[in-house]
Amino acid sequence: DGADWFVWLILAGRGWGKALAIDTPIPTPNGWTEMGSLRPGDVVFGADGFPTRVTFATDVMDGRPCYRVTFGDGASIVADADHQWAARSRADRRVGRAYRTVTTREMSRCLTVAGESNWQMPAARPLQMPEEDLPIDPYLFGFWLGDGDSAGSGLTIGDADASKILAMLPEPYSPTRAALRYAPAPRAAEHCPVSGDFMPNGSIHSRLKSLGVIGNKHIPIRYLRASEPQRASLLEGLIDSDGWVEHQTGRIEITSNRAKLAADIAELARSLGHRARVIAGRATINGRDCGPKFRVQWVARFGGGRLERKRVPDRRGLGQPERLTTRYVKSIEEVPSVSVRCISVDAPDELYLAGRDFLVTHNTRTAVENIARMVRGPSPLIAPP
């Protein structure tokens, strides 16, 4: 009756307690934040890759049973027992059902069926952002990150690829006296009339310096949140310079001795819809330890580099494409309780991205949202691939 509706409305500001750990990284159009820092009006990403606005955020909650949910590709996240997910069981998949809403606790009761992972979740789609005015062409910047001089703008290019790479670079590079070394056309240096210091002159070196990457190779956030075509070009440059591609499987690997750069490459690949992971190890030459190395790996159904030998054959219509566009839950293990929190977003499917691996997860609902849901019916979850 009317009194019941009044009680629902009084409770409208309270979430239904489906929460993630407050230190969970959350990707945003401006970079990264944490679950504990989100406020209504902030913008995050939906499962479709488009920005979506936070409409509600609960207070921090303590003392709730918590679990670490780990996926087959090594990604993991801490959620409370009642946190909701868009998932399909093995039985759902066998009859072609769409993703439905289930809780962490519900999934934990049956993780495998007939030796097969029971729960399947959608993987994130490529982030959709507007084109960015970038100081250096993304393909050239990617190639420099892979095979460029850390202290300058020069490139190292193998003889077999030199003519092809030079033709693809948007700015001219010429061979130097050193073998395999190429440098951009020099520009006249300009000095500050007061201090005498060198002034930026528009050279590639000065643009690299303005990005803060000279002596510190990494991918600035403006490149990681550029448009999808710009990010794809950046990844092509990295693959052509420093990547390895296995054509039969579509497996791609880029190795770096810089932990930060490897993490950035993995984020770049994930922002394009790939399930990338970083494997840390030790680099050796003739049995001699040469320090740490970080291998960034993923499997692609298409794309790769621009060089023919580093292209991935287009296999989007072959085999089982959902193997690369979904994730399977590997384990759900109870962990000590941590502070948790949840949000609502205005995405039609009520999904958003969380964690460094861009995991697709469900939002909470306020009472008002549940009333509206009763009136209009449930929002459609994304269809299976």
N, C-alpha and C positions, 0 to 999 in steps of 0.2 A: 504494500500500500504506500501512500505518500510518505509516511514516517520512515519506511524502509529506504526509500529513495533519498530522503534527507540525510540519513546516516551514511549512505554511500557517498553523498556529495561532501559531507564533513570529512570523510576519510580520503578524499580525492587526492590530497597531496602526498599520501603515503605510498611508497612502492610496495611491490608484492614480494620483496626479498629474494630476488634472483641476482646474485652478485658475483663480481670478480674482485680479486685482490687489488687493493688501492694502488700498489706499485706496478700494475699491469701497464706496459707502454701502449699508448693509443696513437695511431697515425692521424695526422691532421693535414690540411692543405698547406700549413705553414711549417710543418716539421713534426715533432713528437711532443706529446704531453703524457701525463699519467692519469689513470682512472680517478685517483683521489683529487685531481685538480680540475676536473671538468665541471662546468657550470651551465645552466640553461642559456641557450643562445650561442654556445660554442659550436664549432663545425667539425665534424669527423667524416669518415667515409662509410658509405653503405656497401653492401655486398656487391652491388652492381658497379662499384668504382666511383660513383658520383658523390660529391660532397652532400652531407645531410646534417641537419641542425639538431642539437641536443634540446629536447623539450622539457626534460625533467631529470633531476638527480637526487638520489636519496642521501640521507646522512650516512656517515660511516657506521658500519655495524660490526660488532665484535662477538666472539663466543659462538660463531656458527660453524657447523661441520664443514670442512674444506677438503677438496680433492685436487690432485694434479692430473689433468687430462693430457695424455701423450698420444701423438699421432704416429702413423707409420713412417713418416719422413723425418721424425725426430722433433718436430715442433711440439711445444707443451705450454700449458697455461694453468693457473690456479683459479678454481671457481668453487663456490659453495654448492651444497648438495642440491639446492633447488634452482640453480642457475639453468636457464633454458637454452636449447640449441635447436637449430634446424637440421634434422637428421633423418636417415632412412635405415631401417633394419634390413637384414638379408631377406626376410619375408616380403617387406615392402618392395625391394628391388625386383624380386622374382615376378611380381605381378604389375610392375611399372607404376607404383604409387609415387606421388610427389613427396617432397620433404615435408615432415610434420614436426611439431614442437614437442620435444622431450626434455627431461631434466637430467642433470648429471647423475643423480641417484638412480633414475630409471635405467640409464645406459649401463651403469656399473653392475646391474644384476645379471646381465647377459652380454658379455663382451665378444664371445666367439660362438659360431654355430657351424658344426661339421668342419672344424679346423679353419674356418674363414672368419675374418673380422666381421662382426655383426653390424656395426654402425658406420655409415658413410655420411659425410658432410660435404657441402659444396666448398670449393676453393674460391678465393677472391678473384674477381675479374679485374682487368687492368684499370688503374686509377685514371679518371677522366678529369684533366685539368686544362686550362687555356694555354695557348702558346706563350712561351716566355721569351722576352728579349734577352738573348744570351750573348755574352761578350765574345765567346769563341764557338764556332760551329761544333755541335755535339759530336759528330763523327771524328773530327780532328781532335777534339778534347779527349774522347775515349781512346783514340790511338796513342795520344801522348801519355795518358795515364798508364797504358800498358807498356809502351816501348819508347817513352820520351826521357830526355835528360831531366833528372830531378832538380837540377840547379839551373836549368835553362829551357829553351824552346826547341832544341834539336830533337831529331827522331832517329831511331835505328830501324832500318828496313832491310830485310833480306833480299838478296839479288833476285830470287825467283819471283818475288812479289812487287819489286820496286816500281816498275812501269805502271802496274795496275793501281797500286796505292797512290802514287803521285797523281794519277789522272783523277782519282776520287777525292783528293783533298781540295777544299774550296779556296785555299790560299797556296801560292807557289812555294815549293821547297826545292832546293838544289843540292846536289852532292857536294860534300866537303872532301878534304884531302884524306881524312880518316875513312877506312873501309866501312861500308854499310851506314855511314852517317850522313844525315841530310839536315839542312838548316834553312829557315825562312829567309826571304829577302831582307837585308838589313835596312833599318830606318835611321835617319840622322838623329843623334842624341840631342836632347834639349836640357838645359840646366836652369834651375831656379835662379833668377838674378839676385836674390837676397842671400839664400843659403849656399848656393852653388851645387846643391844636390841634383841628381838626375830627375827629370820630370817624365811622367807617363807620355809616351809618344805614339800610342796606338799600336805598337809592335805586339806580336804574339807574346813575347816575353813579358812586356809590361801588363798585358791583359791577364796572363797567368799569375803574375805577382799580385794584381788587384783582387784575384780570386782567393789569394792566400794559399796557393798550392805549390809554389816554388819551395823545394825542400820539405814539403809536407803533402805528399800526394793523397788526395781524398776527393770525394765527390760533394761539392757544395749543395746545400738543400735546394737552391734555385734550379739546379739540374735534376735533382731527384723528384721535384714537384713540377717539372716542365710538362708540356703536352705529351701524349702517348707517342706520336711520331718522333718528337725530339728525344725522348728517352730511348726509343727503339734505335735511333741513330747512334746515340751514345754507347749503347750496348754493342752495336755492330762494330764500332771502332775498337772497343775493348777486346772483342772476340777476334777480329782480324789481326790485332797486334799481339795478343797474349793468350788467345784461347785455343782450346783443343776440341774438336768436334768428331764424334763417332756417327757416321752417316746411317749405319744400320739401325741404331737405336734412338738417335736424336739426342744422345747424352752430350752435354757441353760442360767443359771445365776450364776455369781460369784460376791460375795459381799466383799468389802474391806473398811477399815476405812482410807485408804491412797489414797488421790486424785491422786497423781502421779502414783501409782501402778495401780489404776483403769483405768487411761487414757492409760497406757502402755498395759494393757490387752485388752482394746478395739482396740488399734492399731494392736496388735498381731492378734486378730480375723479378723479384716478388711484385714490384709495382706494375710489372707488365703481365702479371698473371702466372708466373712460373713459381714452382715450389722449390726454391733454392735452399741449399744448406751449406754451412761452412764446416770443413773438417780441418782441425789443427794437427800439425805434425812437425817433423824436423827435416830440414833440407840437408842432404848429404852429397858430397862429391868424392868418389873413390873411397868411400867409407869414412870420410872426414865430416864431422858435424859443422854445418855452416849456418846454423841458427834456425829460427822458427819459419814455418811456411804455412799458408792457409789456402786450402783448395775450396773454391766455390763451385758447386755442382748442381745441375738440374737437367731434366729431360724435357725437350721441346718437340712439339708436333710440327713446327714450321719455324722459319726465321734463321737465326744464326748470324753469321757475318755477311759481308758483301762479297768477299772472295769466294769463288765457286767451290773451292775445296773446303770452305768453312760454312757453307750453306747447309741447312737441314732440309731434306726432302719433305715436301708438304704431305703430311699423313693425317690431316684433320678428318678425313672421311673414312679412314681405314682402322681396322682392329677395334679396340675398346677405348675410344677417346676419353671416357669418363675416368679412366685410370689416372689421367694427367690433369683433369679438371675437378677432381674431388679429393677428399682426404678420408682416411679410414682410422678409426680410433683403435689404438694399440693397447693402451692400459689406462685404468682409472684407479689411482691409489690414494687412500686417505692420508692427509698430511696434517701437521699441527695447525690449529685454527689461526687465521690471520685476519687483520682488519679488511673488510670487504665493502663494496659499494656497487650500486647499479644505476643505469641511466635509461631514459627513453629517447628515441630518435624519431624524426618525422619521415623516415623511409617507408614507402608503402608496404614492403614486406617485413618491416620491423627488425631488420638485420643491420649490423654494423661490423666494422673490422677492429680487432684487438690483438695486441701482441706484436713482436718484431716480425713474426711470420705471416702477418695479415690474416689471422684466423677469423672466419665468419661466425658470429655469435648473435644470439637473440637479445633484444632489449627487455627491460621490465615494463610493467604497465601500472599506471595509477588507476584508481577506482573510476575516475571519469572516463579514461580510455577504455576500461572494461565495459562500462555502461554503453559507450558508443559502439563498442564491438558487438554487444548483445543486440543493439538496434540494427546495425548495418550488416552484421555477419562478419566472419573472420577475414582478415586481410590475407591475400594469397601469398604463400611462400613460393620461392623461386622454383621453377620446374626443373626436373632432373635433366642432365645433359643428354 
